[in-house]
């Protein structure tokens, strides 16, 4: 272990050498393998675990030829069902596995960057860097029956883009344009920011779950209703250095619209450079949105957020991400678990006459930067939905209501942004 970043993330240095160590022919055929990887794990709602490995650069172990990508899934026994879960313990009449056992699946893709002769010699002599990994897993899988465990979905080829077949009550990932959104766009005089419209849209959030009315006592979640605010527009900037309180800039949507909009909730995603990129999302109330004085759970939560301290705002503001299109490794790295971002990275807040701005400094977190390192190079192939909401803590603030949602589609990080100085 090179560095413990937090309780879920560590940097590892792994070295693979030839069997016997001093075999004279080894240097003639291939060099020892030296990998520096980030290991991140998380626990899913169904009790399963996801462990992600990603190649990284670290001053204590400079990068070497070759890379590793893949991960483990750890599925608990169906005998250990989440509290409140219903239904039989195992499908097809199979008995559940003992509660102290788990099913481990390991997927690895590694490029050894060797010539054909070297690889052929390795196979002949049994030099295989995958052996340690595979033997650890095969022994487990051979003695356990799959039917006794929670099913963890893996694509047939985990490194290829794939989507499971749609099922009822799941987030279908459709794009919606409601009458309220159309009315808002009319009030904005048709201007939607500097980011080309082909890169963003409003997703359908049906199927996503948020905290229910009685969550404080029974932890039950309910299906989310339509977002409280509509996506009004998106700015995408490239700049020499990041600027907090971006709404003050004359190039921004909120500055150009002036007082045409009564209120805006602004989220700036500060992407580390060079070049430094800024994705600015604007959410505005529509004619159907809750108001500050109507005493609804959302209005109560929003009032507490606006009137609270930065620390209190940080404890409420959270996101739910979902990779709609992307490779298996990207989907597992991003996940879809609600996250209080401000506990992991720097997240300042700024108020204006008719807006509040949340600045998400991705560079301030090594974990967030690592996730971006996975997604950034393949951004053109990705479709990602991001939901923003304020966490409800008691019955007067529950059920939760999604504040706003955005879909980012096949973004070109080079051609997409507008340069400002």
N, C-alpha and C positions, 0 to 999 in steps of 0.2 A: 504494500500500500504506500503510494507516494504522498497522497494528501487526502484527508477526510474533509470534504467540502461542507457537507451537512449530514444529518442522520440518514438521508436516503441516497447520497451521492459520494463517490470516492474516485480518485485517479489511481489506476493500477499500472504497474510495470511488469510485463510478462516476457520471459526469455525462453525460447525453445532451442535445445541443443541436441546433437546427435547421440544416440544410444552409446554408452561406453565413454563418452566425453573425449577420450584421447585417440579415437580412431583416426589413423593417419590420412585416410583417403577423404575424410569429411571436407576439409577446406577446398579440395580440388573440385568437388561436385556442387556444393551449395553452402551458403553462409548460414550461421545460426540466425533464428528469427527473433526480433526484438520489437515488442508491441507496447505502445502506450495507449491505454484505453480508459474511457470514463464508464463507470458502472453506476446505473441509476435504477432504483426499484420503487415500486408503489403497490399498494393493496387495492384491489377493485372492490366494489360493493358486494359482489357475490362471494367474497372470500378468497378469490384467486389472486396470485401475485404476478406482476410483470417485471422482468429484469432486463434492462437494455444495456448493451455494450456499444460504444462508439469510439472510433479513433479520434484522439485529440493530440494537441501539442502541449508540452509542459517542459519548463526549464530544467527539471530534474531528470527527464528522459526524452531527449530530442527525438523527433519522428524518424522511423526507419522504413525501408522499403516494405511494402505489403500493408494490408489493412484488414480489419475484422469488422463485421457487422452482423448482428443477430441478437438472440436473447433466449431466455428461459421463460416458459409459462409454468406456474405452479398452481395446480387446481386442488382445492380442498375436497375432502370427502363430502358426498351429498348428505351424510349423516349430520354434518355441521352446517345446517342451513342458516342463512341470516335470520335474525329475529323478525317474526311476523310473516315469514315466507310460507306459502301454501303449496299443496300438491304433494304427490308421492315422492319418496326419497330418491328413487332411482327409476329410470325409464325402462320399459319393457319387462317389468317384473323382477329385474335384477336386484340383488341385495346390495345395499350401500357398503362401501369400504369402511373399515374401522376408522373412527374419528381421529385417531392419532397418525393417519397416513395421508400422503398427498401424492398426486400424479405430476411428475415433472416431464416437460417436453422441452427439448433444446434445439434451436435452429441457428445455424452458423453459415455464413458466406465469407470465405477468405480467399484473397488473391495472393498467392505466394511469390508471384513475379519471378519465376524461374523458367529456364528454357526446357524444352521437351526432354532432352537427354537427362537433365538433372531430375525432373519429375519421375521419369521412368526408373532411374536408379533408386530414388527414394522408395518407390513402390516395391522394387525388387528386394531391397534390404529391410523393408518394413519401417522406414523412417516416415512417420505420419504424425504431424502436429495435431491432428484431430483426435488421435487415439484416446488421450486422457479425458477429453470432453465426452466422447461417445461412450466409453466404458462406464463412466459415472452414471449416464442416463439409461443405457441399455439394460443394465442390471436391475434398475428400478422398474422399467416398463415391462420386463419379462415376467415379473412376479406379481404384478397388479392387474386387475381387470378394469378396463376403461369404463364399463357401465356403472361402476360404483362411485364415479366422480363427477363433479360439476363439469359440464362441457365448456371448454375454452376454444372459441372459434379461431381457427388458423386457415388461411387460404391454402389451396393445393400447392401453389408456389408462393411462399411468403414474401418473396422479393419482387413479385409482379403486382401490378395494380389489379384489384379485384373488389367487388362489393357483394356481400351476402344477399340472397334473394329478399325482396321486401316482405315484411310481415305486418299484420294489423297493428295499429297503435304505435308504430315505430316512426322515428323521424325520417321522412321520405326525402328530405333535402330539396323540395321544390322551391321555386322562387315565386313570391307573391307580390301583387300590387293591389292594395285595398283602396276603396273610395276615399278613406281618410288620407292615405298617402298621396293619392292623386290631388286632393284638395291642398295638401301641404306644398306639393311641387308647384301648384299654381301660384300660391302666395310667395314662393321663392323666385318667381319670375323666370322659371326655367333654368336658373344657374345652379349647378350641382358641384362646383369645385374644379380643381385642376387635374384630378385623376381621371383618366379616360373611362367612360362608362362601361366599357367592355371588361374592366378589371374588378367591378364590384356590383353588388345587388343586395336585395333584402331576401333572406331565406325564410322558408316555412318552418316554424319551430314546433309544429304539432309532433307529439311523441316525446318531447323532452320533459323531464320531471324536475320540479322545484319543491321547496318545503311547503307542506300543507298547513291548514289552519291549526291542527293539533300537534304539529311537529315537535313543539317544546316538551310534550309529554310522551308521545308515542313514536317519534322519529319517522312518521309516515310522509311520503311525498306524493304529489298529485301532478297531473299533466298541466303544463304551462298554458296560459291563455296568450292571446296576441300581445306583442310588446306594448308597453305604455307609450313609448315614443317611436316615431318613424325615422328611418335613416334619411336625412335630408341631403347629404352629399359627402364627398371624400376629397381631401387634398392630399397630394403626394409630392413631397419636396426632396430635392437634393441640395445639401448645403455644406460649407466648409467645416462647420461645427454645430452641434445640436443647440437649440435654443428652447429653454423652458418658456412657458406662457406664450406659445406660438400664436395664440389668438390675437395678440397685439399686432402681429405683422399685417401690413396692408394687403398682402397677397392672399390672405386666408378668406375662406367662404364667409365666416361670421363678420369680418371687417367689411367685405364688399356689400353684404346685405344690410348692414347697419341695424336700424330698428324695424325692419320688415318682419323680423321674427321676434316674438315676445321673450322666448327663452330657448337656450340650447345647452345640451349636455355634450361636452367635447372630450374625446379621448385621443391623446397623441401617443402613437407607438414610435418610440425613438430607437431606430435600428442602427447599431454601431457600424462604423466605417473603418477605413475610408472606402468610398465616400459615405458621409453620414446621411441617412435617409430618415424622413419623417412622414409617417402615414397618419393623417388627421381625420378622425371620424366625427361626424356631426349628427346628433340625434335631437329632434325637435318634437314638441307635443302637437297633436292634431286636435281636431274638434271633438274627438271621442276620448281623448286622454283624461286621466284623473286630474283634478285640480288640487292645489295646496289645501283648500278649505273644505273638501268634501268628506274628510275623515275616513277615507278608505285605507286599507293596509298599505298600499303603495304610497299614498300621499303622506301617511304617517312616517314611513321609512325614509322617504325623500326629504321631508322636513328635518328629521333627525340627522340625515347626512349633511344637508346644507348648513344647518345650525351648529353642527358638532365641530370638534377639534380635528386636526389632521390625523391624529392617532385614532380617533373614533371613526373617521371616514375610512381609514385603512382597514379597520376591522370589519367593515361592511362591504366594501367594493370587491366583487369577485367576477370571474369569467368562467364560461363553459365553452371549451373549444371542441371542434369536431372536424376531422379530415374527411371530406366527402369523396375526393379523388386524390389518391396518393399511394405510394408503395406501403407494404406491410410495415417496414421498419419506421417510416415516417408516422404512420398511424399509431404504432405502439409508443413511439417517443413522445408524441403530443398528447395522446390519451383523450379522454372526454370527461374527466372528473372536475367538478366545481373547485375553483382555486382562489384563495385570497392572495392575490399577487403581491400586495404590499408587505407581506410577511417574508417574502423571499427577495425582493428587490426594492430599489428606491422609487418612490411614487409621490412626487409633490403635487399640490393642488393650487389652483389659481382661480380667483373670482373676478368677473367683469360685471358690467352694468346689467347684461342680459344673458349671462352664461356662467357655467363652472367648467373648468378644464382639469382633466386628470392626465398627468404626464407619466408614462410607463417607460422607465429607463432600463431597457433590456441589457445594456452593457454592465449594469451594476450587479448583475447576478451571473455567476459562472454557469449555473444550471440553465438559465434562460438563454445564455449565449451558446451553450452546447446544443440546445434544441434548435436554435436558429441556424447553427452550423450544419445541422442535418437538413433543414428545410430550405435554407437560402439557395444552395446550388441547384435545387430542382424546383424552384418557385414556379417556373413556367408550366410545370406539369401538375401543379396542385390546385385543388379547390378546397378552401377552408372556411367553415362557419365559426363565428365568434359571437357568443351571447354575453351581454353585460347585465348584471343585476346587483341589487343591494340586499344584503342578507337580513332577513327578518329574525328577530330574537324572541318575540312574545306574541300573544294572540292579537294584539292591536296592530301588529306589523305582518301578520300572516293571513292567508297564504302569500308566498312571494310572487312577485310579478316581474317578468323580464323587462328591464329598462329599455334595451335596444339590441338589435342584432344586425350583423353584416356578413355577407359572403364575399370573400376575396378569391378571384378566379384568374388563374394562369398569368400572374403578374410578371411583367418584364421589368426586373429591377434596374436595368440599364436604360431602356427607352421610355419607361413609364413616368419617372419623376420629372417635375419642373424644377429647373435650377434657380435658386435664390441665393443672395449674398448678404 
